[in-house]
Amino acid sequence: MSNALDDIRTLIAPYNKKGVAVTPETTFATDLEWDSLTVMDFVAEMEDHFDIIIPLNMLPDLETVGQVVDAVDTLIEKK
Amino acid sequence: MADLFDKFEPMIRMRQSIVIEHASPVDVVMEEILSPTEAMIEGRRTILAGTNNYLGLTFDPRCIAAAHAALDAAGTGTTGSRVLNGTYTGHKALEAAIAGLYGTDHCMVFSTGFLANMATIGTIAGKDDVILLDADSHASIYDACTMSGATIVRFKHNDPDDLDKRLRRLGTDGGNVLIIVEGLYSMLGDKAPMKELVAVKNKYGASLMVDEAHSIGVFGDTGCGVVQEAGVMDDVEFVVGTFSKSVGTIGGYCVSNHPKFEILRLAARPYMFTASLPPSVVASALQAVEILKSEPQHREKLWRNATQLHDGLSRAGFNLGADVSPVVAVKIDDRDMAVRLWEQLLINGVYVNLAMPPATPQGLNLLRCSLSAAHTPEQIAKVVDTFERLARSNSVLSKPAA
């Protein structure tokens, strides 16, 4: 897992209302109980933090923190 | 065993968690329509303050007469698609009238506003293209983007700088980029900063589509919408809109000067594979478009009414969604209180729209009013008074009226 995990953990923290321990296996919908509005806010924060574009088309495939980390790594490499 | 409807369980639970004592917000029956601004609901005479009937043309005698004449002359429906047997003289006349209103080379009319977005966005943008859409865009825009197969990117609502940032990150020449915004956003009633958005669009060479569903007939010297008011008609590649608000009937349209625009008639599936609008609808729409273009007095009355309602609710202490516009959205922090106030407004003879997450921007609970030129000052005063009285009795408003 890349260094992006630490950054993403930091970005998740303000939205982690229940204080769930964030691992690569943590799911956004079930573990963190995020609704669609929270997901959209979080995506915008990641885009600004990493200076990348995360298309909406990718979101259905990003269920866990680990999947997001991998996707962010790929998008950073493509820059 | 799994059931096809299992996936709706979260929605069912959410719906069941809403305490509804009296009436369901999605199940209001207009038993008798008395006028553009009044109906009988549950046996009560009720002011309609949430219909999007901005110019009040649904009972205009000229629109009704035109519809009657078309009904008598051409029957109840076309029973066919525009590309088969469903194009009548009226459809062509309506398209010519709307193109004339906007001063564009082309206009296509669709069977609903929803289909106008599905047909244009879903066809113009393809898998190798990019759509940048305002985060608060209407569901039909989101669905159309999905249908297109394009790469979909959201930018922050009404934020040209955020649009600029995302266009820069894309690093394209803009030729295959379609930006989509709305003129007036339907939930909060806020208006797009059109000049600033156009400046960013031009900087990157992208194309811009503006959905004027809630702004045709409302803004601009001849009612073309926010693009006209902002003076950027020539800088917008596509304008889509609907007949189901100011025009007072049903249908949608798209206007453009793009030289290849007409190919959409052979490529847009929501145009090709849907029955065309009935002649009576086309005739009333045609008459209404002429009225909204040539009779600015309806627009002037609408804005007087909007100012009266906005000022009244603002003075009462309500937290409103935006500056003055014909959409006046009252923000209520607590969801159950929003439902209770909505019910009590209905019982007290005022119908407004209840809008809640996830259908609302920023997850807000809204009691949304949309005004009509046909409202009288007395009706608006009653709406304000009823809002204020109920909010105070429920302790939503604590401070005394200014």
Interface residues (C-beta under 8 A of the other chain):
Chain A: D35 S36 L37 M40 V43 A44 E47 D48 D51 I52 I53 P55 L56 N57
Chain B: A135 C145 T151 I152 V153 R154 K156 K165 R166 R169 L170 P357 P358 Q362 G363
